[in-house]
Amino acid sequence: MRSFRDAKAMAKTLRDAMQLRQVTLSHSESLELVAAQLGLGNWNILAAKIAGGPARTPEGPSFDPAVPILRIFAVDKAKEFYLDFLGFSLDWEHRFEASLPLYAQVSRSRVALHLSEHHGDASPGSTVFVAMRGVEALRQELVGRQYPYARPGIEDMRWGRVLEVTDPFGNRLRFCEQKREA
């Protein structure tokens, strides 16, 4: 989306399409729906985001955040670790058939991870670096959950504070609150 007009045009297209289905939406309702479709809380947030964004589409490639794929071997252990212990949410699951390997997405805040039972998708023992704020609050939250296989601590480095946890499959998640330059 490049400008306010694009978002407003989307809202008008939505309103017109719904009207063809004999569903009446006000202009403001359609603006709110467009904002929701784009993952934002309301039209005001979308309007502010658009106003603060680039005036034109950048030349060349543009990248979204990377989504690491982590190899898992037991769905129940993966859910216990990522959902119950780390507090991620299960966004979706996919299997080609009921008896075939799982591929799923979990997320928390702005971090998304793909978990895969598929051979060849990833190697166990990978490390994911997660830049964050509030590492001490995360440590307290995790310790409070009393997960039997981890009691994470924080390591102070000259460049930041690091909390590292290892999942049941040997993958490490390194949560880092980097020091801010004064």
Secondary structure as the mmCIF struct_conf table of DSSP 4:
data_model
#
loop_
_struct_conf.conf_type_id
_struct_conf.id
_struct_conf.beg_label_comp_id
_struct_conf.beg_label_asym_id
_struct_conf.beg_label_seq_id
_struct_conf.end_label_comp_id
_struct_conf.end_label_asym_id
_struct_conf.end_label_seq_id
BEND BEND1 SER A 3 SER A 3
HELX_RH_AL_P HELX_RH_AL_P1 PHE A 4 LEU A 20
TURN_TY1_P TURN_TY1_P1 ARG A 21 GLN A 22
HELX_RH_AL_P HELX_RH_AL_P2 HIS A 27 GLN A 37
TURN_TY1_P TURN_TY1_P2 LEU A 38 GLY A 39
BEND BEND2 GLY A 41 ASN A 42
HELX_RH_AL_P HELX_RH_AL_P3 TRP A 43 GLY A 52
BEND BEND3 GLY A 53 GLY A 53
BEND BEND4 ALA A 55 ARG A 56
HELX_LH_PP_P HELX_LH_PP_P1 THR A 57 PRO A 58
BEND BEND5 GLU A 59 GLY A 60
HELX_LH_PP_P HELX_LH_PP_P2 ASP A 64 ALA A 66
STRN STRN1 ILE A 69 ARG A 71
BEND BEND6 PHE A 73 PHE A 73
HELX_RH_AL_P HELX_RH_AL_P4 VAL A 75 LYS A 79
HELX_RH_PI_P HELX_RH_PI_P1 GLU A 80 PHE A 85
TURN_TY1_P TURN_TY1_P3 LEU A 86 LEU A 86
STRN STRN2 SER A 89 HIS A 94
BEND BEND7 PHE A 96 GLU A 97
TURN_TY1_P TURN_TY1_P4 ALA A 98 SER A 99
BEND BEND8 LEU A 100 LEU A 100
HELX_LH_PP_P HELX_LH_PP_P3 PRO A 101 LEU A 102
STRN STRN3 TYR A 103 ARG A 108
TURN_TY1_P TURN_TY1_P5 SER A 109 ARG A 110
STRN STRN4 VAL A 111 SER A 116
BEND BEND9 HIS A 118 HIS A 118
TURN_TY1_P TURN_TY1_P6 HIS A 119 GLY A 120
BEND BEND10 ASP A 121 ASP A 121
TURN_TY1_P TURN_TY1_P7 PRO A 124 GLY A 125
STRN STRN5 THR A 127 ALA A 131
BEND BEND11 ARG A 133 ARG A 133
HELX_RH_AL_P HELX_RH_AL_P5 VAL A 135 GLY A 144
TURN_TY1_P TURN_TY1_P8 ARG A 145 GLN A 146
TURN_TY1_P TURN_TY1_P9 PRO A 148 TYR A 149
STRN STRN6 ILE A 154 MET A 157
TURN_TY1_P TURN_TY1_P10 ARG A 158 TRP A 159
STRN STRN7 GLY A 160 THR A 166
TURN_TY1_P TURN_TY1_P11 PRO A 168 PHE A 169
BEND BEND12 GLY A 170 GLY A 170
STRN STRN8 ARG A 172 GLN A 178
HELX_LH_PP_P HELX_LH_PP_P4 LYS A 179 GLU A 181
#
